[in-house]
Amino acid sequence: MRAVSELNYKPNLAAQALRNRESKLLGLIIPNIERPFYPKVIKNIEELAHEKGYSLILFDSSESVEKEAEIL
């Protein structure tokens, strides 16, 4: 632990995700982010995800089934 402190070691989160087979990322696809309904929903989802130790990745599909499939 002394070496960690002296060297100012910062863990590599990508490497940890590979080793643990867990990224702690959630993906959210929104049909149209410009609709007034979605910002509050996104905010609440992000806050809950953060509380649970997850990060949120947001996608806007522009109401396109093809784009949603590509995102997935």
MARKOL-758495 format. One record per atom (N, C-alpha, C, CB): chain; z, x, y; residue in three letters. Coordinates in pm, 1 decimal. Glycine has a CB too. Example, Ala and Ser with C-alpha at 12.3 -4.5 7.8 and 13.67 -1.06 7.14 Angstrom:
2
<kette = A	c3 = 780.0	c1 = 1319.0	c2 = -569.0	rest = ALA>
<kette = A	c3 = 780.0	c1 = 1230.0	c2 = -450.0	rest = ALA>
<kette = A	c3 = 780.0	c1 = 1320.0	c2 = -330.0	rest = ALA>
<kette = A	c3 = 904.6	c1 = 1130.8	c2 = -447.3	rest = ALA>
<kette = A	c3 = 708.0	c1 = 1285.0	c2 = -225.0	rest = SER>
<kette = A	c3 = 714.0	c1 = 1367.0	c2 = -106.0	rest = SER>
<kette = A	c3 = 787.0	c1 = 1290.0	c2 = 3.0	rest = SER>
<kette = A	c3 = 572.5	c1 = 1408.4	c2 = -59.8	rest = SER>
//
This chain:
72
<kette = A	c3 = 0.0	c1 = 83.7	c2 = -119.7	rest = MET>
<kette = A	c3 = 0.0	c1 = 0.0	c2 = 0.0	rest = MET>
<kette = A	c3 = 0.0	c1 = 87.9	c2 = 125.7	rest = MET>
<kette = A	c3 = 122.6	c1 = -95.0	c2 = 0.0	rest = MET>
<kette = A	c3 = 63.8	c1 = 204.1	c2 = 115.4	rest = ARG>
<kette = A	c3 = 64.0	c1 = 293.9	c2 = 230.8	rest = ARG>
<kette = A	c3 = -78.6	c1 = 340.1	c2 = 263.2	rest = ARG>
<kette = A	c3 = 155.3	c1 = 415.9	c2 = 204.2	rest = ARG>
<kette = A	c3 = -154.9	c1 = 374.8	c2 = 159.2	rest = ALA>
<kette = A	c3 = -293.4	c1 = 418.3	c2 = 179.3	rest = ALA>
<kette = A	c3 = -376.3	c1 = 304.6	c2 = 239.4	rest = ALA>
<kette = A	c3 = -355.9	c1 = 465.8	c2 = 45.5	rest = ALA>
<kette = A	c3 = -353.9	c1 = 183.6	c2 = 192.8	rest = VAL>
<kette = A	c3 = -425.0	c1 = 67.6	c2 = 246.4	rest = VAL>
<kette = A	c3 = -397.8	c1 = 56.2	c2 = 395.9	rest = VAL>
<kette = A	c3 = -382.6	c1 = -62.7	c2 = 172.9	rest = VAL>
<kette = A	c3 = -273.4	c1 = 71.7	c2 = 432.8	rest = SER>
<kette = A	c3 = -234.7	c1 = 61.9	c2 = 573.0	rest = SER>
<kette = A	c3 = -291.2	c1 = 178.2	c2 = 654.7	rest = SER>
<kette = A	c3 = -82.6	c1 = 58.1	c2 = 585.4	rest = SER>
<kette = A	c3 = -277.9	c1 = 298.8	c2 = 603.7	rest = GLU>
<kette = A	c3 = -324.8	c1 = 417.3	c2 = 676.3	rest = GLU>
<kette = A	c3 = -476.4	c1 = 417.3	c2 = 695.2	rest = GLU>
<kette = A	c3 = -282.4	c1 = 543.5	c2 = 602.7	rest = GLU>
<kette = A	c3 = -548.1	c1 = 369.5	c2 = 595.5	rest = LEU>
<kette = A	c3 = -693.8	c1 = 369.4	c2 = 601.1	rest = LEU>
<kette = A	c3 = -750.6	c1 = 243.0	c2 = 666.5	rest = LEU>
<kette = A	c3 = -750.1	c1 = 384.0	c2 = 461.7	rest = LEU>
<kette = A	c3 = -659.3	c1 = 151.9	c2 = 704.5	rest = ASN>
<kette = A	c3 = -699.6	c1 = 25.4	c2 = 764.8	rest = ASN>
<kette = A	c3 = -801.5	c1 = -48.0	c2 = 675.9	rest = ASN>
<kette = A	c3 = -758.9	c1 = 49.9	c2 = 905.0	rest = ASN>
<kette = A	c3 = -770.6	c1 = -52.0	c2 = 546.9	rest = TYR>
<kette = A	c3 = -858.9	c1 = -112.6	c2 = 447.1	rest = TYR>
<kette = A	c3 = -873.6	c1 = -262.0	c2 = 471.4	rest = TYR>
<kette = A	c3 = -805.5	c1 = -87.4	c2 = 305.5	rest = TYR>
<kette = A	c3 = -996.9	c1 = -308.2	c2 = 465.1	rest = LYS>
<kette = A	c3 = -1027.4	c1 = -450.9	c2 = 473.1	rest = LYS>
<kette = A	c3 = -1104.6	c1 = -488.2	c2 = 346.9	rest = LYS>
<kette = A	c3 = -1109.7	c1 = -485.7	c2 = 603.5	rest = LYS>
<kette = A	c3 = -1057.7	c1 = -586.7	c2 = 269.7	rest = PRO>
<kette = A	c3 = -1127.9	c1 = -625.3	c2 = 147.2	rest = PRO>
<kette = A	c3 = -1267.6	c1 = -678.7	c2 = 176.8	rest = PRO>
<kette = A	c3 = -1047.4	c1 = -730.2	c2 = 71.2	rest = PRO>
<kette = A	c3 = -1358.0	c1 = -653.4	c2 = 86.8	rest = ASN>
<kette = A	c3 = -1494.3	c1 = -703.3	c2 = 96.6	rest = ASN>
<kette = A	c3 = -1497.3	c1 = -841.3	c2 = 30.7	rest = ASN>
<kette = A	c3 = -1597.1	c1 = -604.5	c2 = 29.1	rest = ASN>
<kette = A	c3 = -1511.4	c1 = -946.1	c2 = 111.6	rest = LEU>
<kette = A	c3 = -1504.3	c1 = -1083.0	c2 = 60.1	rest = LEU>
<kette = A	c3 = -1620.0	c1 = -1115.6	c2 = -33.4	rest = LEU>
<kette = A	c3 = -1502.6	c1 = -1181.6	c2 = 175.1	rest = LEU>
<kette = A	c3 = -1736.5	c1 = -1060.2	c2 = -6.5	rest = ALA>
<kette = A	c3 = -1851.6	c1 = -1084.8	c2 = -95.2	rest = ALA>
<kette = A	c3 = -1826.2	c1 = -1022.6	c2 = -232.1	rest = ALA>
<kette = A	c3 = -1982.6	c1 = -1027.4	c2 = -33.6	rest = ALA>
<kette = A	c3 = -1773.1	c1 = -902.6	c2 = -235.4	rest = ALA>
<kette = A	c3 = -1742.9	c1 = -836.4	c2 = -362.2	rest = ALA>
<kette = A	c3 = -1633.8	c1 = -912.9	c2 = -438.1	rest = ALA>
<kette = A	c3 = -1699.0	c1 = -690.1	c2 = -337.6	rest = ALA>
<kette = A	c3 = -1534.3	c1 = -961.1	c2 = -367.6	rest = GLN>
<kette = A	c3 = -1428.8	c1 = -1039.9	c2 = -431.7	rest = GLN>
<kette = A	c3 = -1485.4	c1 = -1167.9	c2 = -492.6	rest = GLN>
<kette = A	c3 = -1318.4	c1 = -1073.9	c2 = -330.6	rest = GLN>
<kette = A	c3 = -1576.3	c1 = -1232.6	c2 = -420.4	rest = ALA>
<kette = A	c3 = -1637.0	c1 = -1356.3	c2 = -470.5	rest = ALA>
<kette = A	c3 = -1714.4	c1 = -1329.1	c2 = -598.9	rest = ALA>
<kette = A	c3 = -1730.1	c1 = -1418.5	c2 = -364.1	rest = ALA>
<kette = A	c3 = -1786.5	c1 = -1218.0	c2 = -603.6	rest = LEU>
<kette = A	c3 = -1860.7	c1 = -1183.6	c2 = -724.7	rest = LEU>
<kette = A	c3 = -1766.2	c1 = -1157.6	c2 = -841.1	rest = LEU>
<kette = A	c3 = -1948.9	c1 = -1061.1	c2 = -700.3	rest = LEU>
<kette = A	c3 = -1661.6	c1 = -1082.0	c2 = -815.8	rest = ARG>
<kette = A	c3 = -1567.1	c1 = -1048.1	c2 = -922.3	rest = ARG>
<kette = A	c3 = -1492.3	c1 = -1171.3	c2 = -972.9	rest = ARG>
<kette = A	c3 = -1467.5	c1 = -943.7	c2 = -872.9	rest = ARG>
<kette = A	c3 = -1448.6	c1 = -1254.7	c2 = -881.6	rest = ASN>
<kette = A	c3 = -1369.4	c1 = -1372.9	c2 = -918.0	rest = ASN>
<kette = A	c3 = -1454.5	c1 = -1493.0	c2 = -956.9	rest = ASN>
<kette = A	c3 = -1279.6	c1 = -1411.1	c2 = -803.7	rest = ASN>
<kette = A	c3 = -1585.2	c1 = -1481.2	c2 = -934.4	rest = ARG>
<kette = A	c3 = -1677.9	c1 = -1592.0	c2 = -959.6	rest = ARG>
<kette = A	c3 = -1638.8	c1 = -1717.4	c2 = -882.6	rest = ARG>
<kette = A	c3 = -1683.7	c1 = -1622.9	c2 = -1108.6	rest = ARG>
<kette = A	c3 = -1590.8	c1 = -1692.8	c2 = -761.1	rest = GLU>
<kette = A	c3 = -1548.7	c1 = -1802.7	c2 = -673.7	rest = GLU>
<kette = A	c3 = -1572.0	c1 = -1759.3	c2 = -529.7	rest = GLU>
<kette = A	c3 = -1397.9	c1 = -1841.5	c2 = -697.6	rest = GLU>
<kette = A	c3 = -1654.0	c1 = -1834.4	c2 = -457.2	rest = SER>
<kette = A	c3 = -1688.6	c1 = -1794.0	c2 = -321.2	rest = SER>
<kette = A	c3 = -1601.2	c1 = -1857.7	c2 = -213.3	rest = SER>
<kette = A	c3 = -1831.5	c1 = -1827.8	c2 = -294.5	rest = SER>
<kette = A	c3 = -1533.5	c1 = -1965.2	c2 = -246.0	rest = LYS>
<kette = A	c3 = -1454.6	c1 = -2040.0	c2 = -148.3	rest = LYS>
<kette = A	c3 = -1542.8	c1 = -2093.8	c2 = -36.1	rest = LYS>
<kette = A	c3 = -1343.7	c1 = -1951.5	c2 = -90.3	rest = LYS>
<kette = A	c3 = -1668.0	c1 = -2125.2	c2 = -69.8	rest = LEU>
<kette = A	c3 = -1762.0	c1 = -2184.9	c2 = 25.3	rest = LEU>
<kette = A	c3 = -1796.6	c1 = -2326.1	c2 = -18.3	rest = LEU>
<kette = A	c3 = -1890.2	c1 = -2099.3	c2 = 37.5	rest = LEU>
<kette = A	c3 = -1803.8	c1 = -2414.8	c2 = 77.8	rest = LEU>
<kette = A	c3 = -1849.3	c1 = -2551.3	c2 = 53.2	rest = LEU>
<kette = A	c3 = -1975.2	c1 = -2574.1	c2 = 135.6	rest = LEU>
<kette = A	c3 = -1738.5	c1 = -2656.4	c2 = 88.8	rest = LEU>
<kette = A	c3 = -2073.9	c1 = -2635.9	c2 = 74.9	rest = GLY>
<kette = A	c3 = -2195.8	c1 = -2670.2	c2 = 146.0	rest = GLY>
<kette = A	c3 = -2197.6	c1 = -2818.8	c2 = 178.5	rest = GLY>
<kette = A	c3 = -2319.2	c1 = -2631.7	c2 = 63.8	rest = GLY>
<kette = A	c3 = -2237.9	c1 = -2851.4	c2 = 299.3	rest = LEU>
<kette = A	c3 = -2245.3	c1 = -2990.2	c2 = 343.4	rest = LEU>
<kette = A	c3 = -2384.6	c1 = -3015.1	c2 = 400.4	rest = LEU>
<kette = A	c3 = -2134.5	c1 = -3022.2	c2 = 449.2	rest = LEU>
<kette = A	c3 = -2454.4	c1 = -3112.2	c2 = 344.3	rest = ILE>
<kette = A	c3 = -2587.2	c1 = -3148.4	c2 = 392.7	rest = ILE>
<kette = A	c3 = -2574.9	c1 = -3277.9	c2 = 472.9	rest = ILE>
<kette = A	c3 = -2688.9	c1 = -3164.5	c2 = 274.1	rest = ILE>
<kette = A	c3 = -2616.8	c1 = -3271.4	c2 = 597.1	rest = ILE>
<kette = A	c3 = -2613.9	c1 = -3386.8	c2 = 687.3	rest = ILE>
<kette = A	c3 = -2757.8	c1 = -3432.7	c2 = 709.6	rest = ILE>
<kette = A	c3 = -2543.6	c1 = -3351.5	c2 = 823.9	rest = ILE>
<kette = A	c3 = -2785.0	c1 = -3564.3	c2 = 700.0	rest = PRO>
<kette = A	c3 = -2922.5	c1 = -3611.3	c2 = 717.4	rest = PRO>
<kette = A	c3 = -2977.2	c1 = -3589.5	c2 = 858.6	rest = PRO>
<kette = A	c3 = -2930.0	c1 = -3757.4	c2 = 683.4	rest = PRO>
<kette = A	c3 = -2891.6	c1 = -3605.1	c2 = 959.2	rest = ASN>
<kette = A	c3 = -2936.8	c1 = -3587.6	c2 = 1096.9	rest = ASN>
<kette = A	c3 = -2815.2	c1 = -3558.6	c2 = 1183.9	rest = ASN>
<kette = A	c3 = -3013.8	c1 = -3713.8	c2 = 1148.1	rest = ASN>
<kette = A	c3 = -2798.3	c1 = -3434.8	c2 = 1220.2	rest = ILE>
<kette = A	c3 = -2678.5	c1 = -3392.0	c2 = 1293.3	rest = ILE>
<kette = A	c3 = -2671.3	c1 = -3451.2	c2 = 1434.2	rest = ILE>
<kette = A	c3 = -2674.6	c1 = -3240.5	c2 = 1301.7	rest = ILE>
<kette = A	c3 = -2781.2	c1 = -3505.3	c2 = 1484.1	rest = GLU>
<kette = A	c3 = -2782.0	c1 = -3561.8	c2 = 1618.8	rest = GLU>
<kette = A	c3 = -2722.1	c1 = -3702.3	c2 = 1625.2	rest = GLU>
<kette = A	c3 = -2923.1	c1 = -3564.9	c2 = 1671.5	rest = GLU>
<kette = A	c3 = -2699.3	c1 = -3763.9	c2 = 1511.3	rest = ARG>
<kette = A	c3 = -2636.4	c1 = -3896.4	c2 = 1511.9	rest = ARG>
<kette = A	c3 = -2489.9	c1 = -3882.2	c2 = 1553.8	rest = ARG>
<kette = A	c3 = -2647.4	c1 = -3964.5	c2 = 1371.4	rest = ARG>
<kette = A	c3 = -2440.8	c1 = -3971.2	c2 = 1637.8	rest = PRO>
<kette = A	c3 = -2305.0	c1 = -3959.1	c2 = 1691.7	rest = PRO>
<kette = A	c3 = -2194.2	c1 = -3965.5	c2 = 1586.0	rest = PRO>
<kette = A	c3 = -2282.2	c1 = -4067.3	c2 = 1792.4	rest = PRO>
<kette = A	c3 = -2222.2	c1 = -4023.0	c2 = 1471.5	rest = PHE>
<kette = A	c3 = -2122.9	c1 = -4039.3	c2 = 1365.8	rest = PHE>
<kette = A	c3 = -2081.9	c1 = -3904.7	c2 = 1303.5	rest = PHE>
<kette = A	c3 = -2177.4	c1 = -4132.3	c2 = 1257.7	rest = PHE>
<kette = A	c3 = -2173.9	c1 = -3811.4	c2 = 1291.5	rest = TYR>
<kette = A	c3 = -2151.1	c1 = -3692.3	c2 = 1209.9	rest = TYR>
<kette = A	c3 = -2058.8	c1 = -3584.9	c2 = 1267.8	rest = TYR>
<kette = A	c3 = -2279.3	c1 = -3631.2	c2 = 1182.1	rest = TYR>
<kette = A	c3 = -2058.7	c1 = -3556.9	c2 = 1397.7	rest = PRO>
<kette = A	c3 = -1971.5	c1 = -3448.3	c2 = 1445.1	rest = PRO>
<kette = A	c3 = -1824.3	c1 = -3464.1	c2 = 1407.5	rest = PRO>
<kette = A	c3 = -1982.2	c1 = -3437.8	c2 = 1593.5	rest = PRO>
<kette = A	c3 = -1770.3	c1 = -3585.1	c2 = 1419.0	rest = LYS>
<kette = A	c3 = -1629.7	c1 = -3606.1	c2 = 1384.5	rest = LYS>
<kette = A	c3 = -1607.4	c1 = -3589.5	c2 = 1234.0	rest = LYS>
<kette = A	c3 = -1583.6	c1 = -3745.9	c2 = 1430.0	rest = LYS>
<kette = A	c3 = -1700.3	c1 = -3638.3	c2 = 1153.9	rest = VAL>
<kette = A	c3 = -1690.5	c1 = -3622.6	c2 = 1008.1	rest = VAL>
<kette = A	c3 = -1693.3	c1 = -3473.9	c2 = 972.1	rest = VAL>
<kette = A	c3 = -1806.6	c1 = -3698.4	c2 = 936.1	rest = VAL>
<kette = A	c3 = -1787.2	c1 = -3401.4	c2 = 1031.5	rest = ILE>
<kette = A	c3 = -1798.9	c1 = -3257.7	c2 = 1004.6	rest = ILE>
<kette = A	c3 = -1670.7	c1 = -3185.9	c2 = 1044.7	rest = ILE>
<kette = A	c3 = -1919.7	c1 = -3197.7	c2 = 1080.0	rest = ILE>
<kette = A	c3 = -1618.1	c1 = -3217.8	c2 = 1161.5	rest = LYS>
<kette = A	c3 = -1494.5	c1 = -3154.2	c2 = 1209.4	rest = LYS>
<kette = A	c3 = -1380.2	c1 = -3177.1	c2 = 1111.8	rest = LYS>
<kette = A	c3 = -1456.4	c1 = -3207.9	c2 = 1348.3	rest = LYS>
<kette = A	c3 = -1364.0	c1 = -3299.9	c2 = 1065.0	rest = ASN>
<kette = A	c3 = -1255.9	c1 = -3330.9	c2 = 971.7	rest = ASN>
<kette = A	c3 = -1273.6	c1 = -3259.6	c2 = 837.7	rest = ASN>
<kette = A	c3 = -1248.0	c1 = -3481.1	c2 = 949.3	rest = ASN>
<kette = A	c3 = -1395.5	c1 = -3254.9	c2 = 788.1	rest = ILE>
<kette = A	c3 = -1421.9	c1 = -3184.8	c2 = 662.3	rest = ILE>
<kette = A	c3 = -1391.7	c1 = -3036.6	c2 = 678.0	rest = ILE>
<kette = A	c3 = -1568.2	c1 = -3205.4	c2 = 617.6	rest = ILE>
<kette = A	c3 = -1436.6	c1 = -2978.1	c2 = 789.5	rest = GLU>
<kette = A	c3 = -1413.9	c1 = -2834.9	c2 = 812.4	rest = GLU>
<kette = A	c3 = -1264.9	c1 = -2804.1	c2 = 822.8	rest = GLU>
<kette = A	c3 = -1486.1	c1 = -2788.7	c2 = 940.1	rest = GLU>
<kette = A	c3 = -1190.2	c1 = -2886.1	c2 = 892.3	rest = GLU>
<kette = A	c3 = -1045.9	c1 = -2863.6	c2 = 906.7	rest = GLU>
<kette = A	c3 = -974.9	c1 = -2869.5	c2 = 771.9	rest = GLU>
<kette = A	c3 = -985.2	c1 = -2966.8	c2 = 1002.1	rest = GLU>
<kette = A	c3 = -1009.1	c1 = -2968.0	c2 = 689.9	rest = LEU>
<kette = A	c3 = -947.6	c1 = -2980.3	c2 = 558.1	rest = LEU>
<kette = A	c3 = -987.3	c1 = -2862.5	c2 = 468.4	rest = LEU>
<kette = A	c3 = -988.0	c1 = -3113.6	c2 = 492.5	rest = LEU>
<kette = A	c3 = -1114.4	c1 = -2825.5	c2 = 473.8	rest = ALA>
<kette = A	c3 = -1160.4	c1 = -2710.7	c2 = 395.2	rest = ALA>
<kette = A	c3 = -1083.8	c1 = -2585.7	c2 = 435.3	rest = ALA>
<kette = A	c3 = -1311.9	c1 = -2688.7	c2 = 413.6	rest = ALA>
<kette = A	c3 = -1068.6	c1 = -2564.9	c2 = 564.8	rest = HIS>
<kette = A	c3 = -995.5	c1 = -2447.7	c2 = 614.6	rest = HIS>
<kette = A	c3 = -850.5	c1 = -2447.2	c2 = 565.9	rest = HIS>
<kette = A	c3 = -998.9	c1 = -2444.2	c2 = 768.1	rest = HIS>
<kette = A	c3 = -786.1	c1 = -2562.8	c2 = 570.5	rest = GLU>
<kette = A	c3 = -648.1	c1 = -2574.1	c2 = 521.6	rest = GLU>
<kette = A	c3 = -637.1	c1 = -2533.2	c2 = 374.8	rest = GLU>
<kette = A	c3 = -597.1	c1 = -2717.4	c2 = 539.5	rest = GLU>
<kette = A	c3 = -741.4	c1 = -2560.1	c2 = 298.1	rest = LYS>
<kette = A	c3 = -740.8	c1 = -2530.0	c2 = 154.7	rest = LYS>
<kette = A	c3 = -798.5	c1 = -2391.5	c2 = 123.3	rest = LYS>
<kette = A	c3 = -819.6	c1 = -2636.0	c2 = 79.6	rest = LYS>
<kette = A	c3 = -833.8	c1 = -2314.7	c2 = 229.2	rest = GLY>
<kette = A	c3 = -882.1	c1 = -2178.7	c2 = 209.2	rest = GLY>
<kette = A	c3 = -1032.3	c1 = -2167.9	c2 = 186.6	rest = GLY>
<kette = A	c3 = -811.7	c1 = -2118.4	c2 = 94.1	rest = GLY>
<kette = A	c3 = -1105.0	c1 = -2271.2	c2 = 223.8	rest = TYR>
<kette = A	c3 = -1250.3	c1 = -2271.6	c2 = 206.7	rest = TYR>
<kette = A	c3 = -1320.5	c1 = -2259.7	c2 = 341.4	rest = TYR>
<kette = A	c3 = -1295.8	c1 = -2399.3	c2 = 134.5	rest = TYR>
<kette = A	c3 = -1443.7	c1 = -2213.1	c2 = 336.9	rest = SER>
<kette = A	c3 = -1531.2	c1 = -2211.2	c2 = 453.7	rest = SER>
<kette = A	c3 = -1642.1	c1 = -2312.5	c2 = 429.7	rest = SER>
<kette = A	c3 = -1589.6	c1 = -2067.5	c2 = 480.2	rest = SER>
<kette = A	c3 = -1694.8	c1 = -2364.7	c2 = 538.7	rest = LEU>
<kette = A	c3 = -1796.5	c1 = -2468.7	c2 = 529.4	rest = LEU>
<kette = A	c3 = -1930.4	c1 = -2415.1	c2 = 579.1	rest = LEU>
<kette = A	c3 = -1754.6	c1 = -2593.4	c2 = 610.3	rest = LEU>
<kette = A	c3 = -2034.1	c1 = -2441.4	c2 = 502.1	rest = ILE>
<kette = A	c3 = -2170.6	c1 = -2410.4	c2 = 542.7	rest = ILE>
<kette = A	c3 = -2239.5	c1 = -2544.3	c2 = 565.6	rest = ILE>
<kette = A	c3 = -2246.8	c1 = -2322.4	c2 = 434.5	rest = ILE>
<kette = A	c3 = -2297.2	c1 = -2560.9	c2 = 683.3	rest = LEU>
<kette = A	c3 = -2356.0	c1 = -2688.1	c2 = 723.1	rest = LEU>
<kette = A	c3 = -2508.3	c1 = -2679.2	c2 = 725.8	rest = LEU>
<kette = A	c3 = -2302.9	c1 = -2730.7	c2 = 860.1	rest = LEU>
<kette = A	c3 = -2571.9	c1 = -2780.6	c2 = 670.3	rest = PHE>
<kette = A	c3 = -2717.7	c1 = -2790.5	c2 = 670.0	rest = PHE>
<kette = A	c3 = -2758.2	c1 = -2925.5	c2 = 726.7	rest = PHE>
<kette = A	c3 = -2775.1	c1 = -2771.5	c2 = 526.8	rest = PHE>
<kette = A	c3 = -2866.9	c1 = -2928.7	c2 = 801.7	rest = ASP>
<kette = A	c3 = -2925.5	c1 = -3052.8	c2 = 852.3	rest = ASP>
<kette = A	c3 = -3058.3	c1 = -3071.4	c2 = 780.3	rest = ASP>
<kette = A	c3 = -2944.6	c1 = -3049.4	c2 = 1009.6	rest = ASP>
<kette = A	c3 = -3069.0	c1 = -3178.5	c2 = 704.0	rest = SER>
<kette = A	c3 = -3190.8	c1 = -3200.6	c2 = 625.1	rest = SER>
<kette = A	c3 = -3300.9	c1 = -3271.0	c2 = 703.6	rest = SER>
<kette = A	c3 = -3157.9	c1 = -3281.3	c2 = 502.0	rest = SER>
<kette = A	c3 = -3271.9	c1 = -3311.7	c2 = 825.2	rest = SER>
<kette = A	c3 = -3369.5	c1 = -3384.5	c2 = 907.9	rest = SER>
<kette = A	c3 = -3425.1	c1 = -3507.0	c2 = 833.8	rest = SER>
<kette = A	c3 = -3485.3	c1 = -3290.8	c2 = 948.8	rest = SER>
<kette = A	c3 = -3338.8	c1 = -3567.2	c2 = 753.6	rest = GLU>
<kette = A	c3 = -3373.4	c1 = -3686.5	c2 = 675.8	rest = GLU>
<kette = A	c3 = -3492.3	c1 = -3663.2	c2 = 583.5	rest = GLU>
<kette = A	c3 = -3403.5	c1 = -3802.1	c2 = 768.9	rest = GLU>
<kette = A	c3 = -3505.9	c1 = -3542.2	c2 = 533.5	rest = SER>
<kette = A	c3 = -3615.7	c1 = -3506.7	c2 = 444.3	rest = SER>
<kette = A	c3 = -3561.6	c1 = -3478.8	c2 = 303.9	rest = SER>
<kette = A	c3 = -3692.7	c1 = -3383.6	c2 = 498.7	rest = SER>
<kette = A	c3 = -3605.8	c1 = -3559.1	c2 = 208.9	rest = VAL>
<kette = A	c3 = -3565.2	c1 = -3540.6	c2 = 69.3	rest = VAL>
<kette = A	c3 = -3610.7	c1 = -3403.1	c2 = 19.9	rest = VAL>
<kette = A	c3 = -3624.2	c1 = -3653.3	c2 = -20.8	rest = VAL>
<kette = A	c3 = -3729.5	c1 = -3361.3	c2 = 62.3	rest = GLU>
<kette = A	c3 = -3782.0	c1 = -3231.2	c2 = 20.9	rest = GLU>
<kette = A	c3 = -3694.1	c1 = -3117.7	c2 = 74.5	rest = GLU>
<kette = A	c3 = -3927.4	c1 = -3213.9	c2 = 69.8	rest = GLU>
<kette = A	c3 = -3653.2	c1 = -3129.6	c2 = 199.1	rest = LYS>
<kette = A	c3 = -3566.0	c1 = -3027.1	c2 = 259.1	rest = LYS>
<kette = A	c3 = -3430.3	c1 = -3024.6	c2 = 189.1	rest = LYS>
<kette = A	c3 = -3547.2	c1 = -3053.1	c2 = 410.9	rest = LYS>
<kette = A	c3 = -3376.5	c1 = -3141.5	c2 = 156.7	rest = GLU>
<kette = A	c3 = -3249.1	c1 = -3147.3	c2 = 84.4	rest = GLU>
<kette = A	c3 = -3260.6	c1 = -3076.7	c2 = -49.6	rest = GLU>
<kette = A	c3 = -3204.9	c1 = -3293.1	c2 = 63.8	rest = GLU>
<kette = A	c3 = -3369.7	c1 = -3100.5	c2 = -120.5	rest = ALA>
<kette = A	c3 = -3391.1	c1 = -3034.5	c2 = -250.0	rest = ALA>
<kette = A	c3 = -3400.6	c1 = -2884.2	c2 = -232.2	rest = ALA>
<kette = A	c3 = -3518.5	c1 = -3087.7	c2 = -318.2	rest = ALA>
<kette = A	c3 = -3468.1	c1 = -2840.7	c2 = -127.3	rest = GLU>
<kette = A	c3 = -3480.1	c1 = -2697.8	c2 = -99.7	rest = GLU>
<kette = A	c3 = -3343.7	c1 = -2636.4	c2 = -69.5	rest = GLU>
<kette = A	c3 = -3575.9	c1 = -2673.9	c2 = 17.6	rest = GLU>
<kette = A	c3 = -3262.7	c1 = -2704.5	c2 = 6.5	rest = ILE>
<kette = A	c3 = -3128.6	c1 = -2656.4	c2 = 40.6	rest = ILE>
<kette = A	c3 = -3044.2	c1 = -2642.2	c2 = -86.2	rest = ILE>
<kette = A	c3 = -3059.7	c1 = -2752.4	c2 = 141.1	rest = ILE>
<kette = A	c3 = -3051.1	c1 = -2743.5	c2 = -172.9	rest = LEU>
<kette = A	c3 = -2974.0	c1 = -2738.1	c2 = -297.6	rest = LEU>
<kette = A	c3 = -3022.0	c1 = -2624.0	c2 = -384.0	rest = LEU>
<kette = A	c3 = -2984.5	c1 = -2870.3	c2 = -374.4	rest = LEU>
//
